[in-house]
Amino acid sequence: MELCVALDLPSAKENLALAESIRGYDVWMKVGFRAYIRDGKEFIEALKKINPDFKIFLDLKLYDIPNTMADAAEEIAKLGVEMFNIHASAGSVAMKTVMERLSSYEKRPLVLAVTALTSFDEANFKEVYEKGIDAKAEQFAKMSYENGLDGVVCSTFESRAIKNATSNDFLTLCPGIRPFGEDAGDQQRVATLELAAKEGVDYPVVGRPVYKDKNPEAKVAQMLKVMAAL
């Protein structure tokens, strides 16, 4: 597993201070909607200045017509980030178009597809997708795998079934990690690091438990120690 820290604080200054505090650790940095819309590519450049070895996951969840998604994917690749995501519900044509557009890049970013947002519970998910989370997440994962994506964003609870239905090398990135049983907040399907390891999660994403801790650096160190022992 490789730890991914969500930079979801209200300002660039706070996010960069958080990154500075954990600059000595080999972790991924998740840059989401708010941070990227507010702070742009300069924010990504600032993160790389803090630690050139930080790997950046740009969490924008692209969802549009296929050509527009491919255009956006190409611009993301030019930013030099290591990973980004799209919505699986954009469909096979969009997935193929994105991957074909990126095929000319010698070192392209990893591309993941969002299956079911971890904020969904079963009832709310069925209201939108007309199937249960487990069944639809697996269907989306198979579609993503067949169309050349590198993995999916899912909850820990779908990770093992998705790998069984695709490949053990098919990546799973899982938000909603509460490493030591912290409050779930607005997430419906949360998991510990131990469960994430058991379910084969490649990238556990941790946000609030890090940035709301009085000592984020110590919290990251503690998580990495646990992960190394799993």
Backbone as JSON, one array per atom type, in Angstrom:
{
  "sequence": "MELCVALDLPSAKENLALAESIRGYDVWMKVGFRAYIRDGKEFIEALKKINPDFKIFLDLKLYDIPNTMADAAEEIAKLGVEMFNIHASAGSVAMKTVMERLSSYEKRPLVLAVTALTSFDEANFKEVYEKGIDAKAEQFAKMSYENGLDGVVCSTFESRAIKNATSNDFLTLCPGIRPFGEDAGDQQRVATLELAAKEGVDYPVVGRPVYKDKNPEAKVAQMLKVMAAL",
  "N": [[0.83, -1.2, 0.0], [0.37, 2.29, -0.65], [0.4, 5.33, 0.91], [-1.98, 7.94, 0.61], [-2.47, 11.31, 0.98], [-5.05, 13.55, 1.59], [-5.43, 16.81, 0.48], [-7.35, 18.89, 1.67], [-7.88, 21.3, 2.88], [-9.01, 24.7, 3.76], [-7.5, 26.7, 2.43], [-4.77, 27.53, 0.19], [-2.45, 28.17, 1.55], [-2.74, 26.79, 4.01], [-2.87, 24.15, 3.12], [-0.36, 23.87, 1.91], [1.25, 24.23, 4.11], [0.62, 21.94, 5.53], [1.62, 20.02, 3.73], [4.32, 20.72, 3.88], [4.88, 19.97, 6.47], [4.94, 17.24, 6.31], [6.9, 16.61, 4.57], [9.07, 14.94, 4.58], [8.27, 12.37, 4.09], [7.41, 9.52, 2.1], [4.86, 9.85, 0.31], [1.65, 10.05, -1.38], [-0.04, 12.94, -2.72], [-3.25, 14.14, -2.63], [-4.99, 16.22, -4.71], [-7.82, 18.02, -4.88], [-11.07, 19.11, -6.22], [-11.73, 21.72, -5.05], [-9.22, 22.78, -4.24], [-7.76, 22.74, -6.67], [-9.32, 24.3, -8.45], [-9.29, 26.72, -7.11], [-6.53, 27.26, -6.73], [-5.01, 26.33, -8.86], [-2.57, 25.26, -11.39], [-0.26, 26.25, -10.34], [-0.3, 25.59, -7.7], [0.21, 22.84, -7.71], [2.81, 22.92, -8.71], [4.01, 24.21, -6.55], [3.8, 22.26, -4.57], [5.53, 20.33, -5.59], [7.9, 21.69, -5.34], [8.24, 21.73, -2.61], [8.68, 19.03, -2.07], [10.18, 17.21, -4.4], [9.71, 14.52, -4.8], [7.15, 13.99, -4.04], [4.19, 12.44, -5.07], [1.54, 13.23, -7.21], [-1.93, 13.06, -7.07], [-4.44, 14.02, -9.01], [-7.56, 14.85, -8.38], [-10.12, 15.16, -10.04], [-12.24, 13.94, -11.28], [-13.23, 13.54, -14.06], [-15.95, 14.06, -16.29], [-17.71, 14.08, -19.08], [-18.5, 14.68, -22.56], [-16.89, 12.29, -24.73], [-14.66, 13.36, -26.35], [-14.16, 15.84, -25.19], [-13.44, 15.04, -22.62], [-11.09, 13.67, -23.27], [-9.53, 15.78, -24.25], [-9.22, 17.26, -21.89], [-7.88, 15.37, -20.35], [-5.45, 15.23, -21.67], [-4.42, 17.77, -21.18], [-4.13, 17.57, -18.43], [-2.15, 15.61, -18.31], [-0.01, 17.09, -19.23], [0.56, 18.61, -17.05], [2.18, 17.15, -15.46], [1.4, 15.49, -13.39], [1.01, 12.46, -11.46], [-1.2, 10.83, -11.39], [-4.69, 10.69, -12.24], [-8.31, 10.98, -12.3], [-11.41, 9.7, -13.75], [-14.98, 9.59, -14.3], [-16.47, 6.44, -14.16], [-19.0, 6.06, -15.13], [-19.15, 7.61, -17.36], [-18.71, 6.0, -19.49], [-17.77, 3.39, -21.93], [-16.83, 4.35, -24.45], [-15.87, 6.9, -23.86], [-13.82, 6.2, -22.06], [-12.08, 4.71, -23.75], [-11.41, 6.71, -25.57], [-10.07, 8.59, -24.0], [-7.83, 7.05, -23.14], [-6.63, 6.41, -25.58], [-5.87, 8.94, -26.44], [-3.9, 9.53, -24.6], [-1.96, 7.72, -25.19], [0.27, 8.42, -26.67], [2.03, 9.57, -24.98], [5.12, 9.27, -23.44], [5.55, 8.9, -20.74], [2.87, 8.59, -19.2], [0.25, 9.74, -16.95], [-1.2, 7.65, -14.36], [-4.47, 6.37, -14.83], [-7.53, 6.36, -13.3], [-10.84, 5.08, -12.67], [-13.82, 6.31, -11.27], [-15.96, 4.39, -9.36], [-18.2, 3.95, -7.34], [-19.09, 6.62, -5.41], [-17.83, 7.17, -2.14], [-19.48, 8.48, -0.43], [-22.03, 7.65, -0.9], [-24.82, 5.79, 0.34], [-26.46, 2.57, 0.3], [-29.18, 2.86, -0.48], [-29.37, 5.48, -1.59], [-27.56, 5.22, -3.67], [-28.79, 3.28, -5.33], [-30.97, 4.75, -6.15], [-29.91, 6.41, -8.08], [-28.38, 4.74, -9.82], [-29.76, 2.37, -10.11], [-28.98, -0.16, -9.39], [-27.38, -2.21, -6.88], [-24.57, -1.17, -4.82], [-22.31, -2.95, -4.73], [-22.67, -4.67, -6.99], [-22.78, -2.84, -9.14], [-20.39, -1.43, -8.88], [-18.54, -3.46, -9.43], [-19.25, -4.03, -12.08], [-18.62, -1.55, -13.32], [-15.89, -1.56, -12.8], [-14.96, -3.77, -14.3], [-15.53, -2.81, -16.87], [-13.79, -0.64, -16.95], [-11.31, -1.91, -16.73], [-11.31, -3.49, -19.06], [-11.12, -1.52, -20.94], [-8.61, -0.47, -20.74], [-7.83, 1.15, -18.57], [-6.0, 1.98, -15.55], [-6.9, 1.38, -13.04], [-9.34, 1.67, -10.36], [-11.37, 3.97, -8.44], [-12.74, 3.24, -5.42], [-14.68, 1.95, -2.63], [-13.15, 0.49, 0.27], [-14.53, -1.83, 0.73], [-15.28, -2.89, -1.69], [-12.94, -3.55, -2.94], [-11.51, -6.1, -2.96], [-13.26, -7.83, -4.34], [-13.35, -6.55, -6.78], [-10.71, -6.79, -7.7], [-10.65, -9.58, -7.92], [-12.41, -9.89, -10.01], [-11.11, -8.71, -12.09], [-8.0, -8.14, -12.24], [-5.24, -8.86, -10.12], [-3.36, -6.93, -10.32], [-4.72, -4.72, -11.06], [-5.42, -1.55, -10.07], [-6.61, -0.3, -6.91], [-7.89, 2.51, -5.42], [-8.75, 3.92, -2.43], [-10.87, 6.03, -0.8], [-12.09, 7.41, 2.36], [-10.76, 6.28, 4.5], [-10.29, 5.57, 7.82], [-7.92, 5.52, 9.89], [-7.52, 4.83, 12.61], [-10.01, 4.35, 13.69], [-11.41, 6.78, 13.64], [-13.96, 9.44, 13.56], [-16.55, 9.08, 11.11], [-17.55, 11.2, 9.59], [-18.73, 12.74, 6.62], [-18.66, 10.45, 5.15], [-19.92, 7.3, 4.11], [-19.02, 4.68, 3.93], [-16.54, 3.56, 5.56], [-13.17, 2.58, 6.53], [-10.58, 0.8, 8.31], [-6.94, 0.87, 8.31], [-5.98, -1.71, 8.58], [-8.09, -3.29, 7.6], [-8.12, -2.32, 5.0], [-5.66, -3.27, 4.04], [-6.13, -6.02, 4.19], [-8.11, -6.27, 2.25], [-6.75, -5.78, -0.06], [-6.2, -3.17, -0.93], [-4.59, -0.66, -2.83], [-4.01, 2.07, -2.66], [-4.67, 3.73, 0.07], [-6.66, 6.44, 1.06], [-6.33, 9.22, 3.08], [-7.77, 11.83, 4.84], [-9.23, 13.91, 6.75], [-8.44, 12.64, 9.28], [-5.72, 13.18, 9.25], [-5.29, 16.0, 8.61], [-6.81, 17.24, 10.57], [-5.62, 16.56, 12.86], [-3.65, 17.38, 15.72], [-0.96, 17.07, 15.42], [0.03, 16.51, 12.51], [2.28, 15.4, 11.24], [3.23, 13.44, 13.02], [1.02, 11.77, 12.97], [0.99, 10.83, 10.33], [3.44, 9.48, 10.33], [2.84, 7.5, 12.2], [0.82, 6.09, 10.84], [2.23, 5.12, 8.59], [4.01, 3.45, 9.86], [2.29, 1.48, 10.85], [1.29, 0.52, 8.4], [3.6, -0.56, 7.28], [3.93, -2.78, 8.82], [1.9, -4.42, 8.16]],
  "CA": [[0.0, 0.0, 0.0], [1.03, 3.59, -0.65], [-0.49, 6.29, 1.55], [-2.34, 9.15, -0.12], [-2.99, 12.32, 1.91], [-5.95, 14.49, 0.92], [-5.19, 18.22, 0.81], [-8.71, 19.43, 1.59], [-8.02, 22.45, 3.78], [-9.69, 25.83, 3.12], [-6.65, 27.63, 1.69], [-3.49, 27.02, -0.31], [-1.46, 28.34, 2.62], [-2.89, 25.71, 4.97], [-2.5, 22.89, 2.45], [1.09, 23.83, 1.72], [1.85, 24.04, 5.44], [0.46, 20.51, 5.81], [2.6, 19.32, 2.89], [5.64, 21.02, 4.43], [5.06, 19.23, 7.73], [5.18, 15.81, 6.03], [7.76, 16.59, 3.38], [10.08, 13.88, 4.7], [7.68, 11.05, 3.92], [7.11, 9.08, 0.74], [3.41, 9.74, 0.24], [0.93, 10.72, -2.45], [-0.84, 14.09, -2.34], [-4.48, 14.26, -3.4], [-5.44, 17.59, -4.96], [-9.19, 17.89, -5.33], [-11.76, 20.19, -6.92], [-11.61, 23.05, -4.46], [-7.83, 23.25, -4.28], [-7.29, 23.0, -8.04], [-10.06, 25.45, -9.0], [-8.86, 27.92, -6.42], [-5.09, 27.51, -6.72], [-4.48, 26.03, -10.18], [-1.35, 24.46, -11.58], [0.8, 26.8, -9.49], [-0.34, 24.84, -6.44], [0.92, 21.58, -7.97], [4.23, 23.29, -8.79], [4.47, 24.52, -5.19], [3.96, 20.98, -3.88], [6.74, 19.69, -6.1], [9.04, 22.42, -4.78], [8.4, 21.28, -1.23], [9.34, 17.73, -2.17], [10.05, 16.73, -5.79], [9.3, 13.12, -4.82], [5.71, 13.86, -3.82], [3.41, 12.05, -6.24], [0.3, 13.99, -7.17], [-3.18, 12.52, -7.59], [-5.36, 15.12, -9.31], [-8.86, 14.22, -8.17], [-11.13, 16.02, -10.67], [-13.37, 13.09, -11.69], [-13.72, 14.03, -15.35], [-17.2, 13.48, -16.79], [-18.22, 14.94, -20.15], [-18.48, 13.9, -23.79], [-15.56, 11.66, -24.83], [-13.58, 14.2, -26.87], [-13.85, 16.86, -24.18], [-12.69, 14.36, -21.57], [-9.74, 13.4, -23.78], [-8.83, 17.07, -24.27], [-8.87, 17.58, -20.51], [-6.87, 14.4, -19.91], [-4.17, 15.61, -22.26], [-3.93, 18.94, -20.43], [-3.69, 17.06, -17.12], [-0.86, 14.93, -18.52], [1.01, 18.12, -19.39], [0.87, 19.18, -15.73], [3.2, 16.33, -14.81], [0.9, 14.74, -12.23], [1.23, 11.02, -11.61], [-2.46, 10.1, -11.42], [-5.94, 11.44, -12.2], [-9.46, 10.07, -12.42], [-12.6, 10.02, -14.52], [-16.14, 8.83, -13.83], [-16.72, 5.25, -14.96], [-20.31, 6.18, -15.76], [-19.0, 8.28, -18.66], [-18.87, 4.93, -20.46], [-16.64, 2.76, -22.63], [-16.29, 5.2, -25.52], [-15.07, 7.95, -23.2], [-12.6, 5.57, -21.55], [-11.2, 4.41, -24.88], [-10.94, 7.97, -26.17], [-9.07, 9.14, -23.07], [-6.62, 6.24, -23.15], [-6.0, 6.57, -26.89], [-5.25, 10.26, -26.47], [-2.71, 9.52, -23.74], [-1.04, 6.66, -25.61], [1.48, 8.97, -27.28], [2.9, 10.08, -23.92], [6.1, 8.28, -23.01], [5.28, 8.66, -19.32], [1.56, 9.16, -18.93], [-0.24, 9.49, -15.6], [-2.16, 6.59, -14.14], [-5.86, 6.81, -14.98], [-8.47, 5.55, -12.53], [-12.25, 5.4, -12.86], [-14.63, 6.31, -10.06], [-17.07, 3.45, -9.44], [-19.27, 4.48, -6.48], [-18.57, 7.56, -4.42], [-17.96, 6.61, -0.79], [-20.54, 9.2, 0.29], [-23.3, 6.97, -1.15], [-25.25, 4.56, 0.99], [-27.08, 1.67, -0.67], [-30.45, 3.4, -0.99], [-29.11, 6.63, -2.45], [-26.88, 4.74, -4.88], [-29.8, 2.64, -6.19], [-31.82, 5.8, -6.7], [-29.24, 6.96, -9.26], [-27.84, 3.74, -10.74], [-30.74, 1.29, -10.22], [-28.37, -1.41, -8.93], [-26.66, -2.07, -5.62], [-23.19, -0.69, -4.93], [-21.37, -4.03, -5.05], [-22.85, -5.13, -8.37], [-22.46, -1.79, -10.11], [-18.95, -1.15, -8.79], [-17.84, -4.52, -10.16], [-19.51, -3.8, -13.5], [-17.81, -0.4, -13.74], [-14.48, -1.95, -12.75], [-14.7, -4.61, -15.47], [-15.53, -1.92, -18.03], [-12.55, 0.14, -16.89], [-10.21, -2.85, -17.0], [-11.37, -3.88, -20.47], [-10.81, -0.37, -21.79], [-7.22, -0.08, -20.59], [-7.5, 2.0, -17.44], [-5.06, 1.37, -14.61], [-7.55, 0.98, -11.81], [-10.58, 2.35, -10.02], [-11.61, 4.53, -7.12], [-13.87, 2.51, -4.85], [-14.5, 1.82, -1.19], [-12.39, -0.68, 0.68], [-15.4, -3.01, 0.76], [-15.38, -3.46, -3.04], [-11.6, -3.73, -3.5], [-11.14, -7.49, -3.21], [-14.13, -8.37, -5.39], [-12.94, -5.92, -8.05], [-9.47, -7.46, -8.14], [-10.99, -10.94, -8.33], [-13.13, -9.82, -11.28], [-10.25, -8.11, -13.12], [-6.63, -8.63, -12.06], [-4.65, -8.4, -8.86], [-2.56, -5.75, -10.63], [-5.64, -3.61, -11.32], [-5.26, -0.74, -8.87], [-7.76, 0.24, -6.2], [-7.64, 3.66, -4.56], [-9.94, 3.92, -1.57], [-11.09, 7.09, 0.19], [-12.85, 6.99, 3.53], [-9.95, 5.51, 5.46], [-10.18, 6.1, 9.19], [-6.87, 4.57, 10.29], [-7.6, 4.37, 13.99], [-11.4, 4.39, 14.13], [-11.9, 8.15, 13.78], [-15.33, 9.71, 13.12], [-16.74, 8.88, 9.67], [-17.87, 12.45, 8.91], [-19.73, 12.6, 5.57], [-18.44, 9.2, 4.44], [-20.8, 6.22, 4.54], [-18.34, 3.37, 3.95], [-15.18, 3.84, 6.01], [-12.43, 1.37, 6.89], [-9.27, 0.97, 8.93], [-5.79, 0.44, 7.5], [-5.89, -3.17, 8.64], [-9.07, -3.83, 6.66], [-7.66, -1.95, 3.65], [-4.61, -4.22, 3.66], [-6.78, -7.32, 4.0], [-8.9, -6.24, 1.03], [-5.88, -5.57, -1.21], [-6.19, -1.77, -1.37], [-3.27, -0.18, -3.22], [-3.83, 3.46, -2.22], [-5.63, 4.24, 1.06], [-6.67, 7.9, 1.08], [-6.66, 9.72, 4.42], [-7.89, 13.28, 4.85], [-9.49, 14.52, 8.07], [-7.62, 12.14, 10.39], [-4.4, 13.82, 9.2], [-5.24, 17.46, 8.69], [-7.44, 17.73, 11.8], [-4.8, 16.15, 14.0], [-2.79, 18.45, 16.23], [0.38, 16.8, 14.93], [-0.12, 15.71, 11.29], [3.51, 14.66, 10.94], [3.24, 12.25, 13.86], [-0.06, 10.9, 12.52], [1.46, 10.17, 9.11], [4.47, 8.54, 10.74], [2.16, 6.38, 12.86], [0.14, 5.29, 9.81], [3.23, 4.43, 7.79], [4.55, 2.37, 10.69], [1.28, 0.43, 10.84], [1.24, -0.05, 7.07], [4.82, -1.35, 7.06], [3.82, -4.01, 9.59], [0.75, -5.21, 7.68]],
  "C": [[0.87, 1.25, 0.0], [0.03, 4.63, -0.15], [-0.71, 7.51, 0.68], [-3.01, 10.11, 0.86], [-3.82, 13.34, 1.15], [-5.7, 15.91, 1.42], [-6.51, 18.98, 0.65], [-8.94, 20.61, 2.52], [-8.53, 23.68, 3.03], [-8.81, 26.78, 2.3], [-5.37, 26.95, 1.22], [-2.43, 27.09, 0.78], [-1.52, 27.18, 3.61], [-2.48, 24.36, 4.36], [-0.99, 22.77, 2.28], [1.81, 23.65, 3.06], [1.75, 22.57, 5.85], [1.49, 19.7, 5.02], [4.02, 19.51, 3.43], [5.9, 20.17, 5.67], [5.35, 17.75, 7.49], [6.1, 15.62, 4.82], [8.78, 15.45, 3.41], [9.55, 12.48, 4.46], [7.33, 10.78, 2.47], [5.61, 8.81, 0.63], [2.88, 10.4, -1.03], [0.18, 11.91, -1.88], [-2.07, 14.17, -3.23], [-4.92, 15.71, -3.48], [-6.82, 17.51, -5.58], [-9.74, 19.13, -6.0], [-11.46, 21.57, -6.35], [-10.2, 23.6, -4.59], [-7.4, 23.59, -5.7], [-8.02, 24.19, -8.66], [-9.57, 26.75, -8.39], [-7.4, 28.26, -6.71], [-4.36, 27.12, -8.0], [-3.19, 25.24, -10.21], [-0.19, 24.97, -10.74], [0.86, 26.07, -8.15], [0.41, 23.51, -6.58], [2.43, 21.84, -8.04], [4.8, 23.57, -7.4], [4.67, 23.24, -4.38], [5.25, 20.29, -4.3], [8.0, 20.4, -5.6], [9.31, 22.0, -3.34], [9.11, 19.94, -1.19], [9.13, 17.2, -3.59], [9.58, 15.28, -5.89], [7.84, 12.91, -4.45], [5.06, 13.43, -5.14], [2.02, 12.67, -6.12], [-0.85, 13.21, -7.81], [-4.15, 13.68, -7.77], [-6.78, 14.54, -9.39], [-9.97, 15.14, -8.72], [-12.32, 15.24, -11.22], [-13.99, 13.57, -13.0], [-14.98, 13.29, -15.79], [-17.79, 14.45, -17.81], [-18.32, 14.06, -21.4], [-17.05, 13.42, -24.03], [-14.45, 12.58, -25.31], [-13.18, 15.28, -25.88], [-13.07, 16.25, -23.02], [-11.25, 14.09, -22.01], [-8.9, 14.67, -23.85], [-8.34, 17.43, -22.87], [-7.78, 16.65, -19.99], [-5.49, 14.75, -20.44], [-3.57, 16.81, -21.53], [-3.44, 18.52, -19.05], [-2.33, 16.38, -17.25], [0.27, 15.94, -18.63], [1.41, 18.76, -18.06], [1.96, 18.39, -15.01], [2.73, 15.62, -13.57], [1.02, 13.24, -12.52], [-0.07, 10.22, -11.73], [-3.63, 11.08, -11.51], [-7.08, 10.47, -12.4], [-10.56, 10.64, -13.3], [-13.77, 9.27, -13.89], [-16.35, 7.63, -14.75], [-18.05, 5.35, -15.71], [-20.28, 7.03, -17.02], [-19.03, 7.27, -19.8], [-17.62, 4.49, -21.19], [-16.02, 3.66, -23.69], [-15.41, 6.29, -24.93], [-13.76, 7.37, -22.68], [-11.6, 5.3, -22.67], [-10.6, 5.68, -25.46], [-9.86, 8.62, -25.31], [-7.76, 8.37, -23.18], [-5.89, 6.33, -24.49], [-5.27, 7.9, -26.98], [-3.94, 10.28, -25.68], [-1.64, 8.55, -24.21], [0.26, 7.18, -26.19], [2.47, 9.49, -26.24], [3.83, 8.98, -23.43], [5.89, 7.91, -21.54], [3.96, 9.33, -18.97], [1.17, 8.94, -17.47], [-1.11, 8.25, -15.53], [-3.57, 7.16, -14.26], [-6.77, 5.83, -14.24], [-9.89, 5.99, -12.84], [-12.99, 5.33, -11.53], [-15.81, 5.36, -10.25], [-18.27, 4.0, -8.66], [-18.65, 5.39, -5.44], [-18.82, 7.01, -3.02], [-18.95, 7.38, 0.07], [-21.91, 8.55, 0.1], [-23.56, 5.88, -0.12], [-26.02, 3.75, -0.06], [-28.34, 2.27, -1.31], [-30.23, 4.55, -1.95], [-28.42, 6.23, -3.75], [-27.89, 4.12, -5.84], [-30.72, 3.66, -6.84], [-31.24, 6.37, -7.99], [-28.93, 5.88, -10.28], [-28.71, 2.48, -10.91], [-30.17, -0.1, -9.93], [-27.69, -1.14, -7.59], [-25.21, -1.68, -5.85], [-22.24, -1.79, -5.38], [-21.46, -4.45, -6.51], [-22.41, -4.08, -9.38], [-20.98, -1.45, -10.07], [-18.15, -2.19, -9.55], [-18.03, -4.37, -11.66], [-18.66, -2.66, -14.05], [-16.33, -0.77, -13.78], [-14.11, -2.81, -13.96], [-14.62, -3.77, -16.74], [-14.23, -1.12, -18.1], [-11.34, -0.71, -17.26], [-10.16, -3.2, -18.49], [-11.0, -2.75, -21.42], [-9.46, 0.26, -21.47], [-6.88, 0.86, -19.48], [-6.62, 1.24, -16.45], [-5.71, 0.88, -13.33], [-8.82, 1.77, -11.58], [-10.48, 3.01, -8.64], [-12.86, 3.83, -6.59], [-13.73, 2.55, -3.33], [-13.7, 0.56, -0.9], [-13.22, -1.96, 0.53], [-15.62, -3.62, -0.62], [-14.03, -3.89, -3.59], [-11.29, -5.18, -3.86], [-11.97, -8.1, -4.33], [-13.74, -7.81, -6.75], [-11.67, -6.57, -8.57], [-9.75, -8.89, -8.62], [-11.66, -10.96, -9.7], [-12.27, -9.29, -12.42], [-8.86, -8.72, -13.05], [-6.12, -8.11, -10.73], [-3.79, -7.16, -9.07], [-3.41, -4.53, -10.96], [-5.78, -2.81, -10.03], [-6.59, -0.34, -8.23], [-7.29, 1.35, -5.26], [-8.9, 3.88, -3.75], [-9.96, 5.08, -0.58], [-11.81, 6.53, 1.41], [-12.07, 6.13, 4.49], [-9.9, 6.26, 6.79], [-9.2, 5.18, 9.91], [-7.01, 4.01, 11.69], [-9.01, 4.56, 14.55], [-11.97, 5.79, 14.33], [-13.33, 8.29, 13.25], [-15.45, 9.63, 11.6], [-17.02, 10.17, 8.92], [-18.95, 12.22, 7.86], [-19.55, 11.33, 4.74], [-19.35, 8.11, 5.01], [-20.07, 4.89, 4.72], [-16.86, 3.6, 4.28], [-14.51, 2.55, 6.49], [-11.11, 1.74, 7.55], [-8.17, 0.57, 7.96], [-5.67, -1.07, 7.46], [-6.87, -3.81, 7.65], [-8.66, -3.52, 5.22], [-6.59, -2.92, 3.16], [-5.2, -5.59, 3.36], [-7.51, -7.39, 2.66], [-8.08, -5.87, -0.21], [-5.84, -4.15, -1.74], [-4.76, -1.34, -1.69], [-2.98, 1.21, -2.66], [-4.93, 3.83, -1.23], [-5.51, 5.76, 1.13], [-7.14, 8.37, 2.45], [-6.67, 11.25, 4.37], [-8.01, 13.83, 6.26], [-8.63, 13.96, 9.2], [-6.2, 12.7, 10.41], [-4.51, 15.31, 9.44], [-5.99, 18.05, 9.89], [-6.68, 17.31, 13.05], [-3.9, 17.3, 14.44], [-1.35, 18.29, 15.76], [0.3, 15.91, 13.69], [1.1, 14.86, 10.96], [3.58, 13.37, 11.74], [2.17, 11.26, 13.42], [0.35, 10.13, 11.26], [2.52, 9.12, 9.45], [3.86, 7.29, 11.38], [1.48, 5.48, 11.83], [1.13, 4.5, 8.98], [3.85, 3.28, 8.55], [3.58, 1.18, 10.71], [1.26, -0.27, 9.49], [2.45, -0.95, 6.78], [4.72, -2.71, 7.77], [2.72, -4.94, 9.07], [1.17, -6.19, 6.59]]
}
